[in-house]
Amino acid sequence: MAQVKVSILGRSYEVACDDGQEAHLSRLGAYVDKRINELVAAVGEVGEARLLVMVALLLADELSDVYAELEVARSSDAGVTALLSAEDALSTNIENLAKRIEVIAERLEQA
């Protein structure tokens, strides 16, 4: 198991992670630190605990937005898939009707 030093609000924290995940965890730590610093710039120093709660809520809000967008994309994909299936069925039906019309036309010519 690997150890990564993450710096948030000027404090270093040793965090364990799976081998190979060090760079990813460092990026996550840097992102959290960036968001906290943006929050400090917007609201000032309101205490570390309050800042951490606020940034957790901001990150949860971002995640919620991403989940909502993913749901819309999935439903759009399902709609597109359904539309393509309907178009395929319609195409098959039109081909079948065309064949039946040809058969009827041939019978009429023979009569």
DSSP file (Angstrom, degrees, kcal/mol; ACC not computed):
  #  RESIDUE AA STRUCTURE BP1 BP2  ACC     N-H-->O    O-->H-N    N-H-->O    O-->H-N    TCO  KAPPA ALPHA  PHI   PSI    X-CA   Y-CA   Z-CA
    1    1 A M              0   0    0      0, 0.0    17,-0.2     0, 0.0     2,-0.1   0.000 360.0 360.0 360.0 133.6    0.0    0.0    0.0
    2    2 A A  E     -A   17   0A   0     15,-2.1    15,-2.4     2,-0.0     2,-0.4  -0.467 360.0-141.5 -89.6 159.6    1.4    3.4   -1.0
    3    3 A Q  E     -A   16   0A   0     13,-0.2     2,-0.4    -2,-0.1    13,-0.2  -0.969  15.5-170.1-120.3 137.6    1.5    6.6    1.0
    4    4 A V  E     -A   15   0A   0     11,-2.7    11,-3.1    -2,-0.4     2,-0.6  -0.986  19.1-135.3-128.9 138.3    0.9   10.0   -0.5
    5    5 A K  E     -A   14   0A   0     -2,-0.4     2,-0.4     9,-0.2     9,-0.2  -0.840  24.6-171.1 -91.8 122.4    1.4   13.4    1.1
    6    6 A V  E     -A   13   0A   0      7,-3.1     7,-2.9    -2,-0.6     2,-0.6  -0.950  10.0-150.7-115.2 133.0   -1.6   15.7    0.4
    7    7 A S  E     +A   12   0A   0     -2,-0.4     2,-0.4     5,-0.2     5,-0.2  -0.913  19.7 170.8-108.7 121.3   -1.4   19.4    1.3
    8    8 A I  E >  S-A   11   0A   0      3,-2.7     3,-1.8    -2,-0.6    22,-0.1  -0.992  72.9 -11.2-131.9 124.7   -4.7   21.1    2.2
    9    9 A L  T 3  S-     0   0    0     -2,-0.4    -1,-0.1     1,-0.3     3,-0.1   0.855 129.8 -55.1  54.1  38.5   -4.8   24.6    3.6
   10   10 A G  T 3  S+     0   0    0      1,-0.2     2,-0.4    -3,-0.0    -1,-0.3   0.456 115.3 113.7  79.4   0.0   -1.0   24.5    4.1
   11   11 A R  E <   -A    8   0A   0     -3,-1.8    -3,-2.7     2,-0.0     2,-0.4  -0.856  59.9-136.6-105.2 140.5   -1.2   21.3    6.2
   12   12 A S  E     -A    7   0A   0     -2,-0.4     2,-0.4    -5,-0.2    -5,-0.2  -0.787  18.4-170.8 -97.2 138.2    0.3   18.0    5.0
   13   13 A Y  E     -A    6   0A   0     -7,-2.9    -7,-3.1    -2,-0.4     2,-0.6  -0.994  19.1-137.3-128.0 132.4   -1.6   14.8    5.5
   14   14 A E  E     -A    5   0A   0     -2,-0.4     2,-0.4    -9,-0.2    -9,-0.2  -0.798  28.8-175.5 -86.6 123.8   -0.3   11.3    4.9
   15   15 A V  E     -A    4   0A   0    -11,-3.1   -11,-2.7    -2,-0.6     2,-0.2  -0.979  18.1-136.4-126.1 132.9   -2.9    9.3    3.0
   16   16 A A  E     +A    3   0A   0     -2,-0.4     2,-0.3   -13,-0.2   -13,-0.2  -0.607  31.4 163.0 -85.0 146.4   -2.7    5.6    2.2
   17   17 A C  E     -A    2   0A   0    -15,-2.4   -15,-2.1    -2,-0.2     5,-0.1  -0.963  42.9 -78.8-152.6 167.6   -3.8    4.4   -1.3
   18   18 A D    >   -     0   0    0     -2,-0.3     3,-2.1   -17,-0.2     4,-0.2  -0.367  62.3 -87.1 -66.6 149.8   -3.5    1.4   -3.6
   19   19 A D  T 3  S+     0   0    0      1,-0.3    -1,-0.1     2,-0.1     0, 0.0  -0.347 117.4  26.0 -57.4 136.1   -0.3    1.1   -5.5
   20   20 A G  T 3  S+     0   0    0     -3,-0.1    -1,-0.3    -2,-0.0     4,-0.2   0.297 100.5  89.2  91.6  -8.8   -0.5    3.0   -8.7
   21   21 A Q    <>  +     0   0    0     -3,-2.1     4,-2.6     1,-0.1     5,-0.2   0.323  53.9 101.7-100.4   6.4   -3.1    5.5   -7.4
   22   22 A E  H  > S+     0   0    0      1,-0.2     4,-2.3     2,-0.2     5,-0.2   0.919  81.7  45.9 -60.0 -48.1   -0.6    8.0   -6.0
   23   23 A A  H  > S+     0   0    0      1,-0.2     4,-2.3     2,-0.2    -1,-0.2   0.900 113.3  50.7 -63.8 -40.8   -0.9   10.5   -8.9
   24   24 A H  H  > S+     0   0    0     -4,-0.2     4,-2.3     1,-0.2    -1,-0.2   0.934 111.3  47.5 -63.0 -46.2   -4.6   10.3   -8.9
   25   25 A L  H  X S+     0   0    0     -4,-2.6     4,-2.5     1,-0.2    -2,-0.2   0.874 110.2  53.1 -64.3 -37.0   -4.8   10.9   -5.1
   26   26 A S  H  X S+     0   0    0     -4,-2.3     4,-2.4    -5,-0.2    -1,-0.2   0.907 108.9  49.4 -63.3 -41.7   -2.4   13.9   -5.4
   27   27 A R  H  X S+     0   0    0     -4,-2.3     4,-2.2     2,-0.2    -2,-0.2   0.906 111.0  49.8 -63.2 -41.4   -4.6   15.4   -8.1
   28   28 A L  H  X S+     0   0    0     -4,-2.3     4,-2.5     2,-0.2    -2,-0.2   0.925 111.2  48.8 -63.0 -44.2   -7.7   15.0   -5.9
   29   29 A G  H  X S+     0   0    0     -4,-2.5     4,-2.5     1,-0.2    -2,-0.2   0.903 111.1  50.1 -61.8 -41.4   -5.9   16.6   -3.0
   30   30 A A  H  X S+     0   0    0     -4,-2.4     4,-2.4     2,-0.2    -1,-0.2   0.875 110.4  50.9 -64.8 -37.4   -4.8   19.5   -5.1
   31   31 A Y  H  X S+     0   0    0     -4,-2.2     4,-2.6     2,-0.2    -2,-0.2   0.928 110.8  47.4 -66.6 -44.5   -8.4   19.9   -6.4
   32   32 A V  H  X S+     0   0    0     -4,-2.5     4,-2.5     1,-0.2    -2,-0.2   0.922 112.8  49.9 -62.1 -43.4   -9.7   20.0   -2.8
   33   33 A D  H  X S+     0   0    0     -4,-2.5     4,-2.4     1,-0.2    -1,-0.2   0.907 110.6  50.2 -61.7 -41.9   -7.0   22.5   -1.8
   34   34 A K  H  X S+     0   0    0     -4,-2.4     4,-2.2     2,-0.2    -2,-0.2   0.929 111.3  48.0 -61.4 -46.5   -7.9   24.7   -4.8
   35   35 A R  H  X S+     0   0    0     -4,-2.6     4,-2.1     2,-0.2    -2,-0.2   0.893 111.7  49.8 -64.1 -39.7  -11.6   24.7   -3.9
   36   36 A I  H  X S+     0   0    0     -4,-2.5     4,-2.7     1,-0.2    -1,-0.2   0.919 110.3  50.4 -65.1 -42.3  -10.9   25.5   -0.3
   37   37 A N  H  X S+     0   0    0     -4,-2.4     4,-2.1     1,-0.2    -2,-0.2   0.879 109.7  50.7 -64.2 -36.7   -8.6   28.4   -1.3
   38   38 A E  H  X S+     0   0    0     -4,-2.2     4,-1.6     2,-0.2    -1,-0.2   0.897 110.9  49.8 -63.8 -39.6  -11.4   29.7   -3.6
   39   39 A L  H  X S+     0   0    0     -4,-2.1     4,-3.1     2,-0.2     5,-0.5   0.905 108.6  51.3 -65.6 -42.4  -13.8   29.5   -0.7
   40   40 A V  H  X S+     0   0    0     -4,-2.7     4,-2.2     1,-0.2    -1,-0.2   0.904 109.4  51.5 -60.5 -41.4  -11.5   31.3    1.6
   41   41 A A  H  < S+     0   0    0     -4,-2.1    -1,-0.2    -5,-0.2    -2,-0.2   0.844 115.9  41.9 -64.2 -32.8  -11.1   34.0   -1.0
   42   42 A A  H  < S+     0   0    0     -4,-1.6    -2,-0.2    -5,-0.1    -1,-0.2   0.889 133.7  14.7 -83.0 -41.3  -14.9   34.3   -1.3
   43   43 A V  H  < S-     0   0    0     -4,-3.1    -3,-0.2     1,-0.2    -2,-0.2   0.526  98.2-131.7-115.1  -8.4  -16.0   34.1    2.4
   44   44 A G     <  -     0   0    0     -4,-2.2     2,-0.6    -5,-0.5    -1,-0.2  -0.246  54.9 -27.5  83.6-177.2  -12.8   34.7    4.3
   45   45 A E        +     0   0    0      1,-0.2     3,-0.1    -4,-0.1    -5,-0.0  -0.631  62.7 159.0 -75.4 115.2  -11.4   32.6    7.2
   46   46 A V        -     0   0    0     -2,-0.6     4,-0.3     1,-0.3    -1,-0.2   0.150  64.3 -72.7-122.0  16.2  -14.4   31.1    8.9
   47   47 A G     >  -     0   0    0      3,-0.1     4,-2.5     2,-0.1    -1,-0.3   0.157  41.7-100.0  99.1 141.4  -12.6   28.2   10.7
   48   48 A E  H  > S+     0   0    0      1,-0.2     4,-2.6     2,-0.2     5,-0.2   0.903 119.2  50.7 -62.3 -44.5  -11.1   25.1    9.3
   49   49 A A  H  > S+     0   0    0      1,-0.2     4,-2.1     2,-0.2    -1,-0.2   0.930 112.5  46.4 -61.5 -45.6  -14.0   22.8   10.3
   50   50 A R  H  > S+     0   0    0     -4,-0.3     4,-2.8     1,-0.2    -1,-0.2   0.906 112.0  51.7 -64.6 -40.9  -16.6   25.1    8.7
   51   51 A L  H  X S+     0   0    0     -4,-2.5     4,-2.9     1,-0.2     5,-0.2   0.918 109.6  49.6 -60.9 -43.2  -14.4   25.4    5.5
   52   52 A L  H  X S+     0   0    0     -4,-2.6     4,-2.1     2,-0.2    -1,-0.2   0.889 112.0  47.9 -65.3 -38.1  -14.1   21.7    5.2
   53   53 A V  H  X S+     0   0    0     -4,-2.1     4,-2.2    -5,-0.2    -2,-0.2   0.932 113.3  48.4 -65.6 -44.6  -17.9   21.3    5.6
   54   54 A M  H  X S+     0   0    0     -4,-2.8     4,-2.3     1,-0.2    -2,-0.2   0.916 112.9  46.4 -63.1 -43.7  -18.6   24.0    3.0
   55   55 A V  H  X S+     0   0    0     -4,-2.9     4,-2.7     2,-0.2    -1,-0.2   0.874 109.9  54.5 -69.2 -34.4  -16.1   22.5    0.5
   56   56 A A  H  X S+     0   0    0     -4,-2.1     4,-2.3    -5,-0.2    -1,-0.2   0.915 110.2  47.1 -61.9 -41.1  -17.6   19.0    1.1
   57   57 A L  H  X S+     0   0    0     -4,-2.2     4,-2.2     2,-0.2    -2,-0.2   0.896 111.5  50.6 -67.0 -39.8  -21.0   20.5    0.3
   58   58 A L  H  X S+     0   0    0     -4,-2.3     4,-2.3     2,-0.2    -2,-0.2   0.922 112.5  46.3 -62.5 -43.8  -19.7   22.2   -2.8
   59   59 A L  H  X S+     0   0    0     -4,-2.7     4,-2.5     2,-0.2    -2,-0.2   0.884 111.5  51.7 -67.4 -37.8  -18.0   19.0   -4.1
   60   60 A A  H  X S+     0   0    0     -4,-2.3     4,-2.4    -5,-0.2    -1,-0.2   0.885 109.2  51.4 -63.9 -37.5  -21.2   17.1   -3.3
   61   61 A D  H  X S+     0   0    0     -4,-2.2     4,-2.3     2,-0.2    -2,-0.2   0.921 109.9  48.8 -64.4 -44.4  -23.1   19.7   -5.4
   62   62 A E  H  X S+     0   0    0     -4,-2.3     4,-2.1     1,-0.2    -2,-0.2   0.926 112.4  48.7 -59.6 -44.5  -20.7   19.3   -8.3
   63   63 A L  H  X S+     0   0    0     -4,-2.5     4,-2.5     1,-0.2    -2,-0.2   0.894 109.0  52.8 -63.6 -40.5  -21.1   15.5   -8.1
   64   64 A S  H  X S+     0   0    0     -4,-2.4     4,-2.3     1,-0.2    -1,-0.2   0.910 108.7  50.2 -60.8 -43.0  -24.8   15.8   -8.0
   65   65 A D  H  X S+     0   0    0     -4,-2.3     4,-2.4     2,-0.2    -2,-0.2   0.902 110.3  50.0 -61.7 -41.2  -24.8   17.9  -11.2
   66   66 A V  H  X S+     0   0    0     -4,-2.1     4,-2.5     2,-0.2    -2,-0.2   0.910 109.9  50.4 -65.8 -41.8  -22.6   15.4  -12.9
   67   67 A Y  H  X S+     0   0    0     -4,-2.5     4,-2.3     2,-0.2    -1,-0.2   0.905 110.4  50.3 -61.7 -40.6  -24.9   12.5  -11.9
   68   68 A A  H  X S+     0   0    0     -4,-2.3     4,-2.1     2,-0.2    -2,-0.2   0.923 111.4  47.8 -63.6 -43.8  -27.9   14.5  -13.3
   69   69 A E  H  X S+     0   0    0     -4,-2.4     4,-2.5     1,-0.2    -2,-0.2   0.887 110.9  52.0 -63.4 -38.8  -26.1   15.2  -16.6
   70   70 A L  H  X S+     0   0    0     -4,-2.5     4,-2.8     2,-0.2    -2,-0.2   0.900 108.3  50.9 -64.0 -41.1  -25.1   11.5  -16.8
   71   71 A E  H  X S+     0   0    0     -4,-2.3     4,-2.6     2,-0.2    -2,-0.2   0.905 110.7  48.7 -63.0 -41.9  -28.8   10.5  -16.3
   72   72 A V  H  X S+     0   0    0     -4,-2.1     4,-2.5     2,-0.2    -2,-0.2   0.923 112.5  48.8 -63.2 -43.7  -29.9   12.9  -19.0
   73   73 A A  H  X S+     0   0    0     -4,-2.5     4,-2.7     2,-0.2    -2,-0.2   0.916 111.9  48.9 -62.9 -42.6  -27.2   11.4  -21.3
   74   74 A R  H  X S+     0   0    0     -4,-2.8     4,-2.4     2,-0.2    -2,-0.2   0.920 112.5  47.0 -64.1 -42.9  -28.2    7.9  -20.5
   75   75 A S  H  X S+     0   0    0     -4,-2.6     4,-2.3     2,-0.2    -1,-0.2   0.873 112.1  51.1 -67.8 -34.6  -31.9    8.6  -21.2
   76   76 A S  H  X S+     0   0    0     -4,-2.5     4,-2.6     2,-0.2    -2,-0.2   0.914 110.2  49.4 -65.5 -42.1  -31.0   10.4  -24.4
   77   77 A D  H  X S+     0   0    0     -4,-2.7     4,-2.7     2,-0.2    -2,-0.2   0.902 111.0  49.7 -61.8 -40.7  -28.9    7.3  -25.4
   78   78 A A  H  X S+     0   0    0     -4,-2.4     4,-2.6     2,-0.2    -1,-0.2   0.898 111.3  49.6 -65.0 -39.5  -31.9    5.1  -24.6
   79   79 A G  H  X S+     0   0    0     -4,-2.3     4,-2.5     2,-0.2    -2,-0.2   0.905 111.5  47.9 -64.9 -41.5  -34.1    7.4  -26.7
   80   80 A V  H  X S+     0   0    0     -4,-2.6     4,-2.7     2,-0.2    -2,-0.2   0.916 112.1  49.9 -64.8 -42.8  -31.8    7.3  -29.6
   81   81 A T  H  X S+     0   0    0     -4,-2.7     4,-2.3     2,-0.2    -2,-0.2   0.919 111.9  47.8 -62.1 -43.6  -31.5    3.5  -29.3
   82   82 A A  H  X S+     0   0    0     -4,-2.6     4,-2.5     2,-0.2    -1,-0.2   0.904 111.8  50.4 -63.4 -41.2  -35.3    3.2  -29.2
   83   83 A L  H  X S+     0   0    0     -4,-2.5     4,-2.5     2,-0.2    -2,-0.2   0.916 110.5  48.9 -63.9 -43.0  -35.6    5.5  -32.2
   84   84 A L  H  X S+     0   0    0     -4,-2.7     4,-2.3     2,-0.2    -1,-0.2   0.891 111.3  50.3 -64.0 -38.5  -33.1    3.5  -34.2
   85   85 A S  H  X S+     0   0    0     -4,-2.3     4,-2.5     2,-0.2    -2,-0.2   0.915 111.1  48.8 -64.3 -42.3  -34.9    0.3  -33.4
   86   86 A A  H  X S+     0   0    0     -4,-2.5     4,-2.6     2,-0.2    -2,-0.2   0.900 110.8  50.4 -64.4 -40.2  -38.2    1.8  -34.5
   87   87 A E  H  X S+     0   0    0     -4,-2.5     4,-2.6     2,-0.2    -2,-0.2   0.901 110.2  50.1 -64.7 -40.4  -36.6    3.0  -37.7
   88   88 A D  H  X S+     0   0    0     -4,-2.3     4,-2.3     2,-0.2    -2,-0.2   0.925 112.2  47.4 -62.2 -44.4  -35.2   -0.5  -38.4
   89   89 A A  H  X S+     0   0    0     -4,-2.5     4,-2.5     1,-0.2    -2,-0.2   0.914 112.8  49.0 -63.8 -42.6  -38.6   -2.0  -37.8
   90   90 A L  H  X S+     0   0    0     -4,-2.6     4,-2.6     2,-0.2    -2,-0.2   0.911 110.3  51.0 -63.0 -42.6  -40.3    0.6  -40.0
   91   91 A S  H  X S+     0   0    0     -4,-2.6     4,-2.2     2,-0.2    -1,-0.2   0.911 110.7  48.6 -61.1 -43.3  -37.7   -0.1  -42.7
   92   92 A T  H  X S+     0   0    0     -4,-2.3     4,-2.4     2,-0.2    -2,-0.2   0.913 111.4  50.1 -63.4 -43.0  -38.3   -3.8  -42.5
   93   93 A N  H  X S+     0   0    0     -4,-2.5     4,-2.6     1,-0.2    -2,-0.2   0.904 110.0  50.3 -62.8 -41.6  -42.1   -3.3  -42.7
   94   94 A I  H  X S+     0   0    0     -4,-2.6     4,-2.5     2,-0.2    -1,-0.2   0.904 110.4  49.9 -64.1 -41.2  -41.7   -1.0  -45.8
   95   95 A E  H  X S+     0   0    0     -4,-2.2     4,-2.1     2,-0.2    -2,-0.2   0.921 111.3  48.9 -62.5 -43.6  -39.6   -3.7  -47.5
   96   96 A N  H  X S+     0   0    0     -4,-2.4     4,-2.2     1,-0.2    -2,-0.2   0.913 111.9  48.7 -62.7 -42.8  -42.2   -6.4  -46.7
   97   97 A L  H  X S+     0   0    0     -4,-2.6     4,-2.7     1,-0.2    -2,-0.2   0.906 109.1  53.3 -63.1 -41.1  -45.0   -4.2  -48.0
   98   98 A A  H  X S+     0   0    0     -4,-2.5     4,-2.2     1,-0.2    -1,-0.2   0.904 109.2  48.8 -61.3 -40.9  -43.0   -3.4  -51.2
   99   99 A K  H  X S+     0   0    0     -4,-2.1     4,-2.3     2,-0.2    -1,-0.2   0.913 111.4  49.4 -64.5 -42.4  -42.5   -7.2  -51.8
  100  100 A R  H  X S+     0   0    0     -4,-2.2     4,-2.5     2,-0.2    -2,-0.2   0.899 110.2  50.9 -63.7 -40.0  -46.2   -7.8  -51.3
  101  101 A I  H  X S+     0   0    0     -4,-2.7     4,-2.8     2,-0.2    -1,-0.2   0.907 109.5  51.0 -63.2 -41.5  -47.1   -5.0  -53.7
  102  102 A E  H  X S+     0   0    0     -4,-2.2     4,-2.5     2,-0.2    -2,-0.2   0.909 110.0  49.6 -62.2 -41.2  -44.7   -6.5  -56.3
  103  103 A V  H  X S+     0   0    0     -4,-2.3     4,-2.2     2,-0.2    -2,-0.2   0.927 112.4  47.3 -62.7 -44.5  -46.4   -9.9  -55.9
  104  104 A I  H  X S+     0   0    0     -4,-2.5     4,-2.2     1,-0.2    -2,-0.2   0.909 111.6  51.1 -63.7 -41.5  -49.9   -8.3  -56.3
  105  105 A A  H  X S+     0   0    0     -4,-2.8     4,-2.1     1,-0.2    -2,-0.2   0.903 109.4  50.3 -63.6 -40.9  -48.7   -6.4  -59.4
  106  106 A E  H  X S+     0   0    0     -4,-2.5     4,-1.9     2,-0.2    -1,-0.2   0.908 110.4  50.0 -62.5 -42.0  -47.3   -9.6  -60.9
  107  107 A R  H  X S+     0   0    0     -4,-2.2     4,-1.2     1,-0.2    -2,-0.2   0.895 109.8  51.0 -64.1 -39.0  -50.6  -11.3  -60.3
  108  108 A L  H  < S+     0   0    0     -4,-2.2     3,-0.3     1,-0.2    -1,-0.2   0.897 109.2  50.5 -65.9 -39.6  -52.5   -8.5  -61.9
  109  109 A E  H  < S+     0   0    0     -4,-2.1    -1,-0.2     1,-0.2    -2,-0.2   0.859 111.0  49.5 -65.7 -34.4  -50.3   -8.6  -65.0
  110  110 A Q  H  <        0   0    0     -4,-1.9    -1,-0.2     1,-0.2    -2,-0.2   0.717 360.0 360.0 -76.6 -21.0  -50.8  -12.3  -65.3
  111  111 A A     <        0   0    0     -4,-1.2    -1,-0.2    -3,-0.3    -2,-0.2   0.478 360.0 360.0 -79.3 360.0  -54.6  -12.0  -65.0
